[in-house]
Amino acid sequence: NAGVTQTPKFRILKIGQSMTLQCTQDMNHNYMYWYRQDPGMGLKLIYYSVGAGITDKGEVPNGYNVSRSTTEDFPLRLELAAPSQTSVYFCASNKQAGYYGYTFGSGTRLTVV
Amino acid sequence: TQLLEQSPQFLSIQEGENLTVYCNSSSVFSSLQWYRQEPGEGPVLLVTVVTGGEVKKLKRLTFQFGDARKDSSLHITAAQPGDTGLYLCAGELIKAAGNKLTFGGGTRVLVKP
């Protein structure tokens, strides 16, 4: 089982550039999430989705956009990269209720210079 | 100020010693989860607790959920170098939309041989 797959694993962007972080899961989970993790810190929620066609903002959505056209895919878009977006980004999925833990991808390390 | 405060932030112990990590909040959670994260990887679920006062054991790890469901602890007995990692607690607030988890800042544990 692949679980949650994120690509790319590493990326360096220049200020003002754009990119899409890809996330796909093969577990037929309805719930998907994007978190960012800054050095030495916990995870902060950027966006989440409860199903195809439905997305909502999390704690730190500014500078990001998402879409959920299929159950499997939940890409995260950075339109105008800024140094403050340097972080490690994790995508996660969840079966249904909170009792079932999240399954995380292995992360994308993004540096904006 | 984080909704979930973890302490200590860093813990360095010798193999065979015991350790306890705390996760505290002024908010009530419907469930609380503990994850372990290793460098370059996403967090991996260790346990979910849902009932106030609940105690769960996973080999040498003991997890407790506070009676009021506002706090939790993780106790490791006879720690081994393989227990080294970042431990994260995460709670689902009551009536949180989308089963969103709020993460603590993490406790970095180093077990020296």
Interface residues (C-beta under 8 A of the other chain):
Chain A: V4 Y31 Y33 Y35 G40 M41 G42 L43 K44 L45 Y48 S49 V50 D56 G58 F90 A92 N94 Q96 A97 G98 Y99 Y100 G101 Y102 T103 F104 G105 S106 G107
Chain B: Q2 L4 Q6 Q9 S30 S31 Q33 Y35 G40 E41 G42 P43 V44 L45 T48 V50 L88 A90 E92 A96 A97 G98 N99 K100 L101 T102 F103 G104 G105 G106 R108
